[in-house]
Every structure is written in structure tokens, then in C-alpha cells.
Amino acid sequence: MPKIEIDPELCSKCGTCVTNCPVGIFQQDDKDSVPMVGDTDNCILCGMCVDNCPEDAVKHENF
């Protein structure tokens, strides 16, 4: 199971990780909240969350 974390200190709450994840790992309750990492069992290790985060807030142990 991949380990994915979002650094709340770096996150701008833009939702880019939510919209770019092809398998829907991330959920964001509203635009003022830091996205939450859901079930990482479905992660396909594509790196879209890491590559597209403008704040470099998404950390993935395999990237």
C-alpha cells in the first residue's frame, strides 16, 4: 500500500490533487479545507498528485 501524505503547512487547498488523481484517492469537503487522503489501495502510482501540486505539498514515498 503506497504512503501518500499532504503537508497542511504547504497546501494551498487548491484541489489540484483531487482533480488530477485518476482513481479518486483524494477527497476535499470544501474549498477551504485541506484535501484528505482516502483509500490508497487503489493508487496506481502514476504520480499525477505529486507532479501537479503547485505547492509541492503532496508527498508520496515512491516518488
mmCIF file of the N, C-alpha and C atoms, coordinates in Angstrom:
data_MODEL
# 
_entry.id   MODEL 
# 
loop_
_atom_site.group_PDB 
_atom_site.id 
_atom_site.type_symbol 
_atom_site.label_atom_id 
_atom_site.label_alt_id 
_atom_site.label_comp_id 
_atom_site.label_asym_id 
_atom_site.label_entity_id 
_atom_site.label_seq_id 
_atom_site.pdbx_PDB_ins_code 
_atom_site.Cartn_x 
_atom_site.Cartn_y 
_atom_site.Cartn_z 
_atom_site.occupancy 
_atom_site.B_iso_or_equiv 
_atom_site.pdbx_formal_charge 
_atom_site.auth_seq_id 
_atom_site.auth_comp_id 
_atom_site.auth_asym_id 
_atom_site.auth_atom_id 
_atom_site.pdbx_PDB_model_num 
ATOM 1   N N  . MET A 1 1  ? 0.848   -1.177 0.000   1.00 0.00 ? 1  MET A N  1 
ATOM 2   C CA . MET A 1 1  ? 0.000   0.000  0.000   1.00 0.00 ? 1  MET A CA 1 
ATOM 3   C C  . MET A 1 1  ? 0.896   1.243  0.000   1.00 0.00 ? 1  MET A C  1 
ATOM 4   N N  . PRO A 1 2  ? 0.725   2.125  -0.974  1.00 0.00 ? 2  PRO A N  1 
ATOM 5   C CA . PRO A 1 2  ? 1.526   3.351  -1.033  1.00 0.00 ? 2  PRO A CA 1 
ATOM 6   C C  . PRO A 1 2  ? 1.217   4.287  0.127   1.00 0.00 ? 2  PRO A C  1 
ATOM 7   N N  . LYS A 1 3  ? 2.214   5.036  0.541   1.00 0.00 ? 3  LYS A N  1 
ATOM 8   C CA . LYS A 1 3  ? 2.021   6.031  1.588   1.00 0.00 ? 3  LYS A CA 1 
ATOM 9   C C  . LYS A 1 3  ? 1.992   7.407  0.927   1.00 0.00 ? 3  LYS A C  1 
ATOM 10  N N  . ILE A 1 4  ? 0.855   8.074  1.028   1.00 0.00 ? 4  ILE A N  1 
ATOM 11  C CA . ILE A 1 4  ? 0.669   9.393  0.448   1.00 0.00 ? 4  ILE A CA 1 
ATOM 12  C C  . ILE A 1 4  ? 0.248   10.337 1.565   1.00 0.00 ? 4  ILE A C  1 
ATOM 13  N N  . GLU A 1 5  ? 0.892   11.491 1.638   1.00 0.00 ? 5  GLU A N  1 
ATOM 14  C CA . GLU A 1 5  ? 0.555   12.488 2.651   1.00 0.00 ? 5  GLU A CA 1 
ATOM 15  C C  . GLU A 1 5  ? 0.463   13.860 2.010   1.00 0.00 ? 5  GLU A C  1 
ATOM 16  N N  . ILE A 1 6  ? -0.349  14.715 2.601   1.00 0.00 ? 6  ILE A N  1 
ATOM 17  C CA . ILE A 1 6  ? -0.421  16.114 2.202   1.00 0.00 ? 6  ILE A CA 1 
ATOM 18  C C  . ILE A 1 6  ? 0.066   16.944 3.374   1.00 0.00 ? 6  ILE A C  1 
ATOM 19  N N  . ASP A 1 7  ? 1.058   17.774 3.134   1.00 0.00 ? 7  ASP A N  1 
ATOM 20  C CA . ASP A 1 7  ? 1.586   18.655 4.173   1.00 0.00 ? 7  ASP A CA 1 
ATOM 21  C C  . ASP A 1 7  ? 0.639   19.843 4.309   1.00 0.00 ? 7  ASP A C  1 
ATOM 22  N N  . PRO A 1 8  ? -0.108  19.931 5.412   1.00 0.00 ? 8  PRO A N  1 
ATOM 23  C CA . PRO A 1 8  ? -1.080  21.015 5.569   1.00 0.00 ? 8  PRO A CA 1 
ATOM 24  C C  . PRO A 1 8  ? -0.442  22.400 5.649   1.00 0.00 ? 8  PRO A C  1 
ATOM 25  N N  . GLU A 1 9  ? 0.829   22.453 6.008   1.00 0.00 ? 9  GLU A N  1 
ATOM 26  C CA . GLU A 1 9  ? 1.522   23.741 6.068   1.00 0.00 ? 9  GLU A CA 1 
ATOM 27  C C  . GLU A 1 9  ? 1.821   24.277 4.665   1.00 0.00 ? 9  GLU A C  1 
ATOM 28  N N  . LEU A 1 10 ? 2.004   23.385 3.713   1.00 0.00 ? 10 LEU A N  1 
ATOM 29  C CA . LEU A 1 10 ? 2.308   23.791 2.338   1.00 0.00 ? 10 LEU A CA 1 
ATOM 30  C C  . LEU A 1 10 ? 1.068   23.879 1.453   1.00 0.00 ? 10 LEU A C  1 
ATOM 31  N N  . CYS A 1 11 ? 0.057   23.112 1.777   1.00 0.00 ? 11 CYS A N  1 
ATOM 32  C CA . CYS A 1 11 ? -1.140  23.009 0.944   1.00 0.00 ? 11 CYS A CA 1 
ATOM 33  C C  . CYS A 1 11 ? -1.886  24.345 0.860   1.00 0.00 ? 11 CYS A C  1 
ATOM 34  N N  . SER A 1 12 ? -2.212  24.747 -0.383  1.00 0.00 ? 12 SER A N  1 
ATOM 35  C CA . SER A 1 12 ? -2.976  25.981 -0.599  1.00 0.00 ? 12 SER A CA 1 
ATOM 36  C C  . SER A 1 12 ? -4.471  25.699 -0.747  1.00 0.00 ? 12 SER A C  1 
ATOM 37  N N  . LYS A 1 13 ? -4.863  24.434 -0.618  1.00 0.00 ? 13 LYS A N  1 
ATOM 38  C CA . LYS A 1 13 ? -6.261  23.998 -0.692  1.00 0.00 ? 13 LYS A CA 1 
ATOM 39  C C  . LYS A 1 13 ? -6.867  24.219 -2.074  1.00 0.00 ? 13 LYS A C  1 
ATOM 40  N N  . CYS A 1 14 ? -6.032  24.176 -3.102  1.00 0.00 ? 14 CYS A N  1 
ATOM 41  C CA . CYS A 1 14 ? -6.498  24.440 -4.466  1.00 0.00 ? 14 CYS A CA 1 
ATOM 42  C C  . CYS A 1 14 ? -7.302  23.283 -5.059  1.00 0.00 ? 14 CYS A C  1 
ATOM 43  N N  . GLY A 1 15 ? -7.109  22.070 -4.548  1.00 0.00 ? 15 GLY A N  1 
ATOM 44  C CA . GLY A 1 15 ? -7.840  20.909 -5.042  1.00 0.00 ? 15 GLY A CA 1 
ATOM 45  C C  . GLY A 1 15 ? -7.244  20.261 -6.279  1.00 0.00 ? 15 GLY A C  1 
ATOM 46  N N  . THR A 1 16 ? -6.050  20.677 -6.665  1.00 0.00 ? 16 THR A N  1 
ATOM 47  C CA . THR A 1 16 ? -5.410  20.100 -7.848  1.00 0.00 ? 16 THR A CA 1 
ATOM 48  C C  . THR A 1 16 ? -5.199  18.600 -7.702  1.00 0.00 ? 16 THR A C  1 
ATOM 49  N N  . CYS A 1 17 ? -4.830  18.150 -6.528  1.00 0.00 ? 17 CYS A N  1 
ATOM 50  C CA . CYS A 1 17 ? -4.635  16.707 -6.312  1.00 0.00 ? 17 CYS A CA 1 
ATOM 51  C C  . CYS A 1 17 ? -5.951  15.954 -6.484  1.00 0.00 ? 17 CYS A C  1 
ATOM 52  N N  . VAL A 1 18 ? -7.039  16.571 -6.049  1.00 0.00 ? 18 VAL A N  1 
ATOM 53  C CA . VAL A 1 18 ? -8.358  15.945 -6.157  1.00 0.00 ? 18 VAL A CA 1 
ATOM 54  C C  . VAL A 1 18 ? -8.747  15.777 -7.624  1.00 0.00 ? 18 VAL A C  1 
ATOM 55  N N  . THR A 1 19 ? -8.560  16.821 -8.408  1.00 0.00 ? 19 THR A N  1 
ATOM 56  C CA . THR A 1 19 ? -8.988  16.774 -9.807  1.00 0.00 ? 19 THR A CA 1 
ATOM 57  C C  . THR A 1 19 ? -8.042  15.983 -10.703 1.00 0.00 ? 19 THR A C  1 
ATOM 58  N N  . ASN A 1 20 ? -6.786  15.851 -10.329 1.00 0.00 ? 20 ASN A N  1 
ATOM 59  C CA . ASN A 1 20 ? -5.816  15.159 -11.176 1.00 0.00 ? 20 ASN A CA 1 
ATOM 60  C C  . ASN A 1 20 ? -5.641  13.680 -10.863 1.00 0.00 ? 20 ASN A C  1 
ATOM 61  N N  . CYS A 1 21 ? -6.128  13.213 -9.741  1.00 0.00 ? 21 CYS A N  1 
ATOM 62  C CA . CYS A 1 21 ? -5.974  11.797 -9.398  1.00 0.00 ? 21 CYS A CA 1 
ATOM 63  C C  . CYS A 1 21 ? -6.968  10.969 -10.224 1.00 0.00 ? 21 CYS A C  1 
ATOM 64  N N  . PRO A 1 22 ? -6.462  10.089 -11.092 1.00 0.00 ? 22 PRO A N  1 
ATOM 65  C CA . PRO A 1 22 ? -7.367  9.317  -11.951 1.00 0.00 ? 22 PRO A CA 1 
ATOM 66  C C  . PRO A 1 22 ? -8.181  8.247  -11.220 1.00 0.00 ? 22 PRO A C  1 
ATOM 67  N N  . VAL A 1 23 ? -7.801  7.918  -9.990  1.00 0.00 ? 23 VAL A N  1 
ATOM 68  C CA . VAL A 1 23 ? -8.537  6.887  -9.253  1.00 0.00 ? 23 VAL A CA 1 
ATOM 69  C C  . VAL A 1 23 ? -9.249  7.435  -8.017  1.00 0.00 ? 23 VAL A C  1 
ATOM 70  N N  . GLY A 1 24 ? -9.242  8.753  -7.827  1.00 0.00 ? 24 GLY A N  1 
ATOM 71  C CA . GLY A 1 24 ? -10.031 9.375  -6.764  1.00 0.00 ? 24 GLY A CA 1 
ATOM 72  C C  . GLY A 1 24 ? -9.562  9.115  -5.349  1.00 0.00 ? 24 GLY A C  1 
ATOM 73  N N  . ILE A 1 25 ? -8.260  9.097  -5.137  1.00 0.00 ? 25 ILE A N  1 
ATOM 74  C CA . ILE A 1 25 ? -7.713  8.860  -3.795  1.00 0.00 ? 25 ILE A CA 1 
ATOM 75  C C  . ILE A 1 25 ? -8.044  10.009 -2.837  1.00 0.00 ? 25 ILE A C  1 
ATOM 76  N N  . PHE A 1 26 ? -8.090  11.230 -3.375  1.00 0.00 ? 26 PHE A N  1 
ATOM 77  C CA . PHE A 1 26 ? -8.244  12.422 -2.536  1.00 0.00 ? 26 PHE A CA 1 
ATOM 78  C C  . PHE A 1 26 ? -9.690  12.895 -2.482  1.00 0.00 ? 26 PHE A C  1 
ATOM 79  N N  . GLN A 1 27 ? -10.089 13.385 -1.304  1.00 0.00 ? 27 GLN A N  1 
ATOM 80  C CA . GLN A 1 27 ? -11.403 13.985 -1.122  1.00 0.00 ? 27 GLN A CA 1 
ATOM 81  C C  . GLN A 1 27 ? -11.214 15.345 -0.454  1.00 0.00 ? 27 GLN A C  1 
ATOM 82  N N  . GLN A 1 28 ? -12.034 16.306 -0.864  1.00 0.00 ? 28 GLN A N  1 
ATOM 83  C CA . GLN A 1 28 ? -11.985 17.635 -0.260  1.00 0.00 ? 28 GLN A CA 1 
ATOM 84  C C  . GLN A 1 28 ? -13.410 18.053 0.058   1.00 0.00 ? 28 GLN A C  1 
ATOM 85  N N  . ASP A 1 29 ? -13.683 18.292 1.342   1.00 0.00 ? 29 ASP A N  1 
ATOM 86  C CA . ASP A 1 29 ? -15.036 18.635 1.774   1.00 0.00 ? 29 ASP A CA 1 
ATOM 87  C C  . ASP A 1 29 ? -15.512 19.952 1.183   1.00 0.00 ? 29 ASP A C  1 
ATOM 88  N N  . ASP A 1 30 ? -14.644 20.948 1.196   1.00 0.00 ? 30 ASP A N  1 
ATOM 89  C CA . ASP A 1 30 ? -14.968 22.248 0.627   1.00 0.00 ? 30 ASP A CA 1 
ATOM 90  C C  . ASP A 1 30 ? -13.679 22.942 0.225   1.00 0.00 ? 30 ASP A C  1 
ATOM 91  N N  . LYS A 1 31 ? -13.797 24.065 -0.451  1.00 0.00 ? 31 LYS A N  1 
ATOM 92  C CA . LYS A 1 31 ? -12.607 24.733 -0.987  1.00 0.00 ? 31 LYS A CA 1 
ATOM 93  C C  . LYS A 1 31 ? -11.711 25.338 0.085   1.00 0.00 ? 31 LYS A C  1 
ATOM 94  N N  . ASP A 1 32 ? -12.187 25.384 1.317   1.00 0.00 ? 32 ASP A N  1 
ATOM 95  C CA . ASP A 1 32 ? -11.397 25.934 2.416   1.00 0.00 ? 32 ASP A CA 1 
ATOM 96  C C  . ASP A 1 32 ? -10.731 24.861 3.271   1.00 0.00 ? 32 ASP A C  1 
ATOM 97  N N  . SER A 1 33 ? -10.790 23.613 2.831   1.00 0.00 ? 33 SER A N  1 
ATOM 98  C CA . SER A 1 33 ? -10.197 22.536 3.627   1.00 0.00 ? 33 SER A CA 1 
ATOM 99  C C  . SER A 1 33 ? -9.067  21.847 2.862   1.00 0.00 ? 33 SER A C  1 
ATOM 100 N N  . VAL A 1 34 ? -8.109  21.354 3.624   1.00 0.00 ? 34 VAL A N  1 
ATOM 101 C CA . VAL A 1 34 ? -7.019  20.572 3.045   1.00 0.00 ? 34 VAL A CA 1 
ATOM 102 C C  . VAL A 1 34 ? -7.603  19.233 2.596   1.00 0.00 ? 34 VAL A C  1 
ATOM 103 N N  . PRO A 1 35 ? -7.320  18.812 1.373   1.00 0.00 ? 35 PRO A N  1 
ATOM 104 C CA . PRO A 1 35 ? -7.833  17.511 0.923   1.00 0.00 ? 35 PRO A CA 1 
ATOM 105 C C  . PRO A 1 35 ? -7.351  16.376 1.826   1.00 0.00 ? 35 PRO A C  1 
ATOM 106 N N  . MET A 1 36 ? -8.179  15.372 1.934   1.00 0.00 ? 36 MET A N  1 
ATOM 107 C CA . MET A 1 36 ? -7.861  14.198 2.731   1.00 0.00 ? 36 MET A CA 1 
ATOM 108 C C  . MET A 1 36 ? -7.434  13.070 1.798   1.00 0.00 ? 36 MET A C  1 
ATOM 109 N N  . VAL A 1 37 ? -6.512  12.250 2.278   1.00 0.00 ? 37 VAL A N  1 
ATOM 110 C CA . VAL A 1 37 ? -6.079  11.073 1.530   1.00 0.00 ? 37 VAL A CA 1 
ATOM 111 C C  . VAL A 1 37 ? -6.987  9.917  1.922   1.00 0.00 ? 37 VAL A C  1 
ATOM 112 N N  . GLY A 1 38 ? -7.633  9.326  0.938   1.00 0.00 ? 38 GLY A N  1 
ATOM 113 C CA . GLY A 1 38 ? -8.541  8.218  1.193   1.00 0.00 ? 38 GLY A CA 1 
ATOM 114 C C  . GLY A 1 38 ? -7.847  6.872  1.098   1.00 0.00 ? 38 GLY A C  1 
ATOM 115 N N  . ASP A 1 39 ? -8.521  5.921  0.496   1.00 0.00 ? 39 ASP A N  1 
ATOM 116 C CA . ASP A 1 39 ? -8.040  4.543  0.378   1.00 0.00 ? 39 ASP A CA 1 
ATOM 117 C C  . ASP A 1 39 ? -6.919  4.451  -0.652  1.00 0.00 ? 39 ASP A C  1 
ATOM 118 N N  . THR A 1 40 ? -5.693  4.297  -0.186  1.00 0.00 ? 40 THR A N  1 
ATOM 119 C CA . THR A 1 40 ? -4.547  4.244  -1.096  1.00 0.00 ? 40 THR A CA 1 
ATOM 120 C C  . THR A 1 40 ? -4.358  2.873  -1.741  1.00 0.00 ? 40 THR A C  1 
ATOM 121 N N  . ASP A 1 41 ? -5.183  1.900  -1.391  1.00 0.00 ? 41 ASP A N  1 
ATOM 122 C CA . ASP A 1 41 ? -5.102  0.585  -2.036  1.00 0.00 ? 41 ASP A CA 1 
ATOM 123 C C  . ASP A 1 41 ? -5.368  0.687  -3.538  1.00 0.00 ? 41 ASP A C  1 
ATOM 124 N N  . ASN A 1 42 ? -6.110  1.711  -3.948  1.00 0.00 ? 42 ASN A N  1 
ATOM 125 C CA . ASN A 1 42 ? -6.436  1.887  -5.360  1.00 0.00 ? 42 ASN A CA 1 
ATOM 126 C C  . ASN A 1 42 ? -5.399  2.707  -6.117  1.00 0.00 ? 42 ASN A C  1 
ATOM 127 N N  . CYS A 1 43 ? -4.384  3.214  -5.424  1.00 0.00 ? 43 CYS A N  1 
ATOM 128 C CA . CYS A 1 43 ? -3.357  4.040  -6.055  1.00 0.00 ? 43 CYS A CA 1 
ATOM 129 C C  . CYS A 1 43 ? -2.627  3.236  -7.132  1.00 0.00 ? 43 CYS A C  1 
ATOM 130 N N  . ILE A 1 44 ? -2.469  3.849  -8.317  1.00 0.00 ? 44 ILE A N  1 
ATOM 131 C CA . ILE A 1 44 ? -1.784  3.179  -9.424  1.00 0.00 ? 44 ILE A CA 1 
ATOM 132 C C  . ILE A 1 44 ? -0.365  3.719  -9.619  1.00 0.00 ? 44 ILE A C  1 
ATOM 133 N N  . LEU A 1 45 ? 0.123   4.494  -8.660  1.00 0.00 ? 45 LEU A N  1 
ATOM 134 C CA . LEU A 1 45 ? 1.492   5.023  -8.668  1.00 0.00 ? 45 LEU A CA 1 
ATOM 135 C C  . LEU A 1 45 ? 1.809   5.841  -9.920  1.00 0.00 ? 45 LEU A C  1 
ATOM 136 N N  . CYS A 1 46 ? 0.825   6.607  -10.396 1.00 0.00 ? 46 CYS A N  1 
ATOM 137 C CA . CYS A 1 46 ? 1.027   7.396  -11.610 1.00 0.00 ? 46 CYS A CA 1 
ATOM 138 C C  . CYS A 1 46 ? 1.808   8.686  -11.347 1.00 0.00 ? 46 CYS A C  1 
ATOM 139 N N  . GLY A 1 47 ? 1.757   9.192  -10.113 1.00 0.00 ? 47 GLY A N  1 
ATOM 140 C CA . GLY A 1 47 ? 2.488   10.401 -9.763  1.00 0.00 ? 47 GLY A CA 1 
ATOM 141 C C  . GLY A 1 47 ? 1.799   11.698 -10.126 1.00 0.00 ? 47 GLY A C  1 
ATOM 142 N N  . MET A 1 48 ? 0.575   11.634 -10.618 1.00 0.00 ? 48 MET A N  1 
ATOM 143 C CA . MET A 1 48 ? -0.136  12.854 -11.008 1.00 0.00 ? 48 MET A CA 1 
ATOM 144 C C  . MET A 1 48 ? -0.321  13.810 -9.834  1.00 0.00 ? 48 MET A C  1 
ATOM 145 N N  . CYS A 1 49 ? -0.550  13.284 -8.651  1.00 0.00 ? 49 CYS A N  1 
ATOM 146 C CA . CYS A 1 49 ? -0.750  14.134 -7.476  1.00 0.00 ? 49 CYS A CA 1 
ATOM 147 C C  . CYS A 1 49 ? 0.519   14.902 -7.138  1.00 0.00 ? 49 CYS A C  1 
ATOM 148 N N  . VAL A 1 50 ? 1.647   14.224 -7.199  1.00 0.00 ? 50 VAL A N  1 
ATOM 149 C CA . VAL A 1 50 ? 2.937   14.843 -6.887  1.00 0.00 ? 50 VAL A CA 1 
ATOM 150 C C  . VAL A 1 50 ? 3.330   15.828 -7.981  1.00 0.00 ? 50 VAL A C  1 
ATOM 151 N N  . ASP A 1 51 ? 3.213   15.413 -9.226  1.00 0.00 ? 51 ASP A N  1 
ATOM 152 C CA . ASP A 1 51 ? 3.650   16.235 -10.357 1.00 0.00 ? 51 ASP A CA 1 
ATOM 153 C C  . ASP A 1 51 ? 2.838   17.509 -10.536 1.00 0.00 ? 51 ASP A C  1 
ATOM 154 N N  . ASN A 1 52 ? 1.557   17.481 -10.184 1.00 0.00 ? 52 ASN A N  1 
ATOM 155 C CA . ASN A 1 52 ? 0.687   18.624 -10.443 1.00 0.00 ? 52 ASN A CA 1 
ATOM 156 C C  . ASN A 1 52 ? 0.463   19.554 -9.262  1.00 0.00 ? 52 ASN A C  1 
ATOM 157 N N  . CYS A 1 53 ? 0.916   19.187 -8.081  1.00 0.00 ? 53 CYS A N  1 
ATOM 158 C CA . CYS A 1 53 ? 0.714   20.048 -6.913  1.00 0.00 ? 53 CYS A CA 1 
ATOM 159 C C  . CYS A 1 53 ? 1.591   21.301 -7.044  1.00 0.00 ? 53 CYS A C  1 
ATOM 160 N N  . PRO A 1 54 ? 0.980   22.491 -7.136  1.00 0.00 ? 54 PRO A N  1 
ATOM 161 C CA . PRO A 1 54 ? 1.765   23.718 -7.312  1.00 0.00 ? 54 PRO A CA 1 
ATOM 162 C C  . PRO A 1 54 ? 2.561   24.112 -6.075  1.00 0.00 ? 54 PRO A C  1 
ATOM 163 N N  . GLU A 1 55 ? 2.218   23.558 -4.932  1.00 0.00 ? 55 GLU A N  1 
ATOM 164 C CA . GLU A 1 55 ? 2.889   23.911 -3.679  1.00 0.00 ? 55 GLU A CA 1 
ATOM 165 C C  . GLU A 1 55 ? 3.853   22.827 -3.207  1.00 0.00 ? 55 GLU A C  1 
ATOM 166 N N  . ASP A 1 56 ? 3.971   21.735 -3.956  1.00 0.00 ? 56 ASP A N  1 
ATOM 167 C CA . ASP A 1 56 ? 4.804   20.593 -3.571  1.00 0.00 ? 56 ASP A CA 1 
ATOM 168 C C  . ASP A 1 56 ? 4.396   20.047 -2.197  1.00 0.00 ? 56 ASP A C  1 
ATOM 169 N N  . ALA A 1 57 ? 3.089   20.039 -1.950  1.00 0.00 ? 57 ALA A N  1 
ATOM 170 C CA . ALA A 1 57 ? 2.561   19.618 -0.654  1.00 0.00 ? 57 ALA A CA 1 
ATOM 171 C C  . ALA A 1 57 ? 2.251   18.127 -0.588  1.00 0.00 ? 57 ALA A C  1 
ATOM 172 N N  . VAL A 1 58 ? 2.131   17.477 -1.738  1.00 0.00 ? 58 VAL A N  1 
ATOM 173 C CA . VAL A 1 58 ? 1.811   16.052 -1.760  1.00 0.00 ? 58 VAL A CA 1 
ATOM 174 C C  . VAL A 1 58 ? 3.107   15.257 -1.730  1.00 0.00 ? 58 VAL A C  1 
ATOM 175 N N  . LYS A 1 59 ? 3.206   14.394 -0.748  1.00 0.00 ? 59 LYS A N  1 
ATOM 176 C CA . LYS A 1 59 ? 4.388   13.548 -0.587  1.00 0.00 ? 59 LYS A CA 1 
ATOM 177 C C  . LYS A 1 59 ? 3.983   12.095 -0.800  1.00 0.00 ? 59 LYS A C  1 
ATOM 178 N N  . HIS A 1 60 ? 4.758   11.400 -1.601  1.00 0.00 ? 60 HIS A N  1 
ATOM 179 C CA . HIS A 1 60 ? 4.476   10.012 -1.953  1.00 0.00 ? 60 HIS A CA 1 
ATOM 180 C C  . HIS A 1 60 ? 5.780   9.255  -1.772  1.00 0.00 ? 60 HIS A C  1 
ATOM 181 N N  . GLU A 1 61 ? 5.785   8.215  -0.979  1.00 0.00 ? 61 GLU A N  1 
ATOM 182 C CA . GLU A 1 61 ? 7.038   7.517  -0.662  1.00 0.00 ? 61 GLU A CA 1 
ATOM 183 C C  . GLU A 1 61 ? 7.724   6.921  -1.887  1.00 0.00 ? 61 GLU A C  1 
ATOM 184 N N  . ASN A 1 62 ? 6.996   6.696  -2.963  1.00 0.00 ? 62 ASN A N  1 
ATOM 185 C CA . ASN A 1 62 ? 7.579   6.081  -4.152  1.00 0.00 ? 62 ASN A CA 1 
ATOM 186 C C  . ASN A 1 62 ? 8.027   7.088  -5.208  1.00 0.00 ? 62 ASN A C  1 
ATOM 187 N N  . PHE A 1 63 ? 7.885   8.384  -4.929  1.00 0.00 ? 63 PHE A N  1 
ATOM 188 C CA . PHE A 1 63 ? 8.278   9.404  -5.912  1.00 0.00 ? 63 PHE A CA 1 
ATOM 189 C C  . PHE A 1 63 ? 9.252   10.370 -5.291  1.00 0.00 ? 63 PHE A C  1 
# 
